Amino acid sequence: MIKELKELRSMSNEDLLKELDNLRTEYRDLMTKIATGGAVEKPARARNIRRRIARILTILRERGAREYAITR
């Protein structure tokens, strides 16, 4: 996790926003699959995605990029 945090903190705001968009899309697709009764290979993936999204939002808010972090 520490390695992941260092990696995220070294990214620019634009890169973080791209990563955030990709994660939100992946999370939405995963939750749709779960809701329709589909079998998921890694059920813990949803939790990991939520946590990574939260980490990115925290970093963006610390940097003062609040207006970018709120858009969904």
C-alpha positions in Angstrom: 0.0 0.0 0.0 2.8 2.4 0.8 4.3 1.8 -2.7 0.9 2.5 -4.2 0.5 5.8 -2.3 4.0 6.9 -3.4 3.0 6.1 -7.0 -0.3 8.0 -6.7 1.3 11.0 -5.1 4.0 11.2 -7.8 1.3 11.5 -10.5 0.0 14.8 -11.8 -3.5 16.0 -11.2 -4.4 15.2 -14.9 -3.1 11.7 -14.6 -5.0 11.2 -11.3 -8.2 12.4 -12.9 -7.8 9.9 -15.8 -7.1 7.1 -13.3 -10.2 8.2 -11.3 -12.4 8.1 -14.4 -11.1 4.7 -15.4 -11.7 3.3 -11.9 -15.2 4.7 -11.7 -16.0 3.1 -15.0 -14.6 -0.2 -13.9 -16.4 0.0 -10.6 -19.7 0.8 -12.3 -19.3 -2.2 -14.7 -18.4 -4.5 -11.9 -21.4 -3.5 -9.8 -23.7 -3.9 -12.8 -22.4 -7.4 -13.3 -22.9 -8.2 -9.6 -26.4 -6.7 -9.6 -27.5 -8.8 -12.6 -26.4 -12.0 -10.8 -23.2 -12.6 -12.8 -20.3 -14.5 -11.3 -17.4 -12.3 -10.4 -13.9 -13.8 -10.5 -12.5 -11.6 -7.7 -15.2 -10.3 -5.4 -12.7 -8.3 -3.4 -11.9 -6.2 -6.5 -14.9 -3.9 -5.8 -13.6 -3.1 -2.4 -10.1 -2.4 -3.7 -11.4 -0.1 -6.4 -13.4 1.9 -3.9 -10.4 2.3 -1.7 -8.2 3.4 -4.6 -10.8 5.9 -5.6 -10.9 7.2 -2.0 -7.1 7.5 -2.0 -7.1 9.5 -5.3 -9.8 11.8 -4.1 -7.9 12.4 -0.8 -4.7 13.3 -2.7 -6.6 15.7 -5.1 -8.3 17.4 -2.1 -5.0 17.8 -0.3 -3.6 19.5 -3.4 -6.6 21.8 -3.6 -8.0 20.4 -6.8 -11.4 20.1 -5.2 -13.3 21.3 -8.3 -11.9 18.4 -10.3 -12.4 15.8 -7.7 -16.1 16.4 -7.2 -17.1 15.8 -10.9 -18.4 12.3 -11.6 
